[in-house]
Amino acid sequence: MTHKQLAEFFVEQRVLEPSQAEDVLSEAELNGKTIAQAMMDGGFIDEAGFYQTIANGLVTDFIDVTERDIAPEILHLIPSGLARLHGALPIEMSGSTLRVALVDPFDLHTAEDLRFALGQDIQVVVSPPEQIEELIKQYYGTDTTSMEDVLKQLGEAGELLQLRETDGDAAVEAEANTTPIIRFVDLVLYHAIQDRASDIHFEPFENEFKIRYRVDGALYEMSPPPRHLALPVISRVKVMANMNIAERRLPQDGRIQKNIAGRNVDLRVSTLPTQYGESLVLRVLDRSIVNLDLEALGMPDYIFNFLLEMIERPNGIFIATGPTGSGKTTTLYSCLRRINTIDSKLITVEEPVEYDLEGIVQVPVNEGIGLTFARALRSFLRQDPDRIMVGETNDYCAASAGNAARRMNRATRSWRNWGFPGRILATNNSFTAKAATPATIRATKDEKEFTSF
């Protein structure tokens, strides 16, 4: 659950007034606090009251897990890998139902995943997340389940997972929801998130099935699973993203929101039909490790000062370019956050909206219904914005954005993936200047050049 959603929850529970919720959100954002810390520091509630309110709202119990002795047979009900992955601590059995404390008790998907993986009814209870994480370390240790152990379990499943492209949709979905496949996919996600991967690639080839993930721009390969697992594994991810598992001939896009290793992670899913099956890529958006603060991007002073001057100008075009992972999104969102003031209207068009920014109108592209970048830009003219951001630009969209900026006498922000080191390009009338993005800071003052636009 996001900070904004949690603050709105406490407004609904009549613990906060809307104005107080805004103050709490500002405190949490500016000082890097959790909502719980911001509310307690502001004197709105104490710790026990905070978690008791959540429990009341979810119609469950608040339990101080530090006062419980959890029996070994209860701990064995959730394997260590699943416990760490989902931030889940088993507390006790209540009849045939296992009571589990989750780091994020609002995450219904995690409870459903546990129910599938364990084959048991789950009741979520509320406890302070720090206590849950500490006891998971205490009871389960710090070593994660190895990929080799899970692959061994998959090998033991053997013939049960021999799916073919021609098998029916019901058979594919059934195998995608089997316990070995669920555990394998969860473990892949866990390792990738722990290593701070930006992308996860599932790639079927003629005789092998590769799983790779990108960290700091470089791809690393995981232990490869057997080739015949490609279809159930990829189908499992599509099920998690609410995608059509029966459609394997056309590209699809989806989204997964999941609590992984105690962190709320947004996964953007894209499939592409290939000669040997669907290639699937997950784009990882881990808000817990992204600091949308220009001062934290590590720019040299002269680039930082020049960038501040550019983004404060009332008109012109500002373009961030560079390869995947070079810092385009972080740079532009940090710039937007910097200039997001009460006296300016900011509108963005993105595919997808990667981070929710308070006070900014964000428009997601939906080509299925004809809402393209170009169409959104034409509509922006009638919304009286002070600044706009275009998530991606091809030649037509770039021209449209520039034309719109000139007609409105407004500033335009955009980013683009080009095959050379990432650069920020800011233009204003006849002035052009180049400087590096945070991931590839190589620019010098001599790189500034004056040209006619």
RANOR-V272815 format. One line per field, one symbol per residue. burial: 1 if it has 16 or more other C-alpha atoms within 10 Angstrom, else 0. Layout:
burial = ???
This chain:
burial = 001101111110001100011111111110001011111100001000011111100000111010000100001001011111111111110000011111111110011011011100011111111001101100010001001001101110000010100000000110111111111111111111100111111111000111111110001000001001111111111111101010010001111111111111111111110000111111111100000111001010001100100110001111111111111111111111101100001111110001100001011110000001110110010000111111111000110111011101011111111000111111110001111111101000000000000
